Amino acid sequence: MKRILAITLLLTTICCSTTKDKDKQNLILLGLDGFNWHVAYPMIKQGLLPNMEKLMEKGMASEFKTYIPTVSPILWTSLATGKTPQKHQIFWRVMSNKRDDPAVKFSFSSEERTCKAFWNILSDYNRSVDVIDWWCSWPAEKINGYDVTFSYMQYDEMKDSISPPEFLKELNDQKFDIGVPKEMSHWIKNAQKYLPEIPKDVKFESWEKRKAGNNTPTEKDVLQLISERFKVVKDVSVQDNKVRTISEYILKSKRVPDVFAVYYWYPDLIQHHYWKYMEPEFFSVNPEEMKIFQGVVPAYYRYMDGTLEGMIDRMNSKSHVIVCSDHALYPSPREKQVSENLDVMLIVNLMDIVKKYPDVKVNIHDSIRILRTFDIKFPDNYSQNQKDDFKKKFTDELKAIKGIKTKVPLFSNVYLLKKGEMALPFKEGKEIYLIDPADVALVINYSMDIEETISIGNEKIPIKKYTPYTPQPSANHPDAPDGFFLAYGPSFESGVPPQKPEILNITPTMLYLLDLPVADDMDGSIFLPLFKEEFKKTHQVKRIKTFEDATKKDKKEPMKMDHKGKLLDQLKSLGYI
Ligand SMILES: [Zn+2]
């Protein structure tokens, strides 16, 4: 009842302002990793996501354009800076094709970001801003508000995990009892009815790994897998509930800031692993597992919708809300498609050109989902012409690798990069952001049938042979399906916009809403279709050359390994790498 009342008040904009300055626009930014319309829209139609339904009735709804690679730290930092990875320098690299032991290098800290995020910019203008659980936010930065970092949410009391530092004590003094969120408790109760006793200290994926060794799983193995899957849902929903509890505490006990931004990581993970129980027609799913897990993804969507409730309670007549995700997901039945784990190096080593020039060394430079880049090293005595000739033949031969039956190319794009080139056009205007300059980049054609046979030189090889078994998620986002965008507020238009907003639009759009300038060195622009005509008439776009200080912030070396180690362990245990 309280929620319905709050929404009514919000939508009729008759409620009283709780801020001192009644004319100041404010914004709540809710970031939901992997949230998408494919799941949300039917649920909204059925009245199962009541908060989003109300926002959608009077607000603007659209898909949200994203980029390749869809790697959360990169995308959420681009969203928070309005800049491409080349400018913010937050990267995530996989240096090897071997998924069992990937040489992963990743950005984790705010110190590695080389430009200002919106929380820095707003603080510079003395605007209040709270930022909760954002990627690459640790160590917490001194901002004009509360910075509760990703590291605090995931690992509790790491040094510098909260700003201002005294807020850490305040939070600890609250002794929050963080359990399973109310929207998930019904599902959990129901699942427990079907669950065997949960083995203690189980590690996710242990069963999948045994399967990889071609051992037929025993009944005990299956029970253990089911228990593990259940445990993961429960654990991550409690983890996200920490984000929700602290967000609601700040919103209720403090002022409404100019911008309140909060991010939830686990809708992505839940969909990666549990989508198959929602759309079993694409998979072969054990009926016992179905009984337990079929409701997980919808329950998690209800949970994420529920996180809006506490925010809407605090909105006033000048409040706006934007809910967005960094990408969508779609079902990826491993049996039917080439996976992103395709061992491209094994294929490269079979190529005629590579065999013909054994003194030229081709190595993987980066491997991120379906994107691979290569370095080519030539002996000193090679002329520029010889080098160019090799590179051209190498890319031409890669392009020519096709399925014998379907004639579908194995690589949907092969690029010969110019020296220092880092960004490439992708389909429908999507951009690929490469990590560093490399010599050649290619994109695996994810829609290729895994039963196909390819011919390289004189050899005919089934693709399956080059696709190592790895625990495969049931939904994925290799080629960056567009995400979710929903916005509501007194200055915002309603309906579907003429074009899709994109990740780089958010920070400039936020600045325009708050009557602040937008910087010329931002790659994103204001998403003008979002604003009502009367707002645009009364609010000129202000511009500034840059928000960066004259002394450019240098990229610091990545932080202490134990923090990274914790994240790496966590990513492995959750099946991300
Ligand atoms: Zn994901």
Boltz pocket constraint, residues with backbone or C-beta under 6 A from the ligand:
constraints:
  - pocket:
      binder: B
      contacts: [[A, 34], [A, 70], [A, 268], [A, 269], [A, 272], [A, 477]]
      max_distance: 6.0
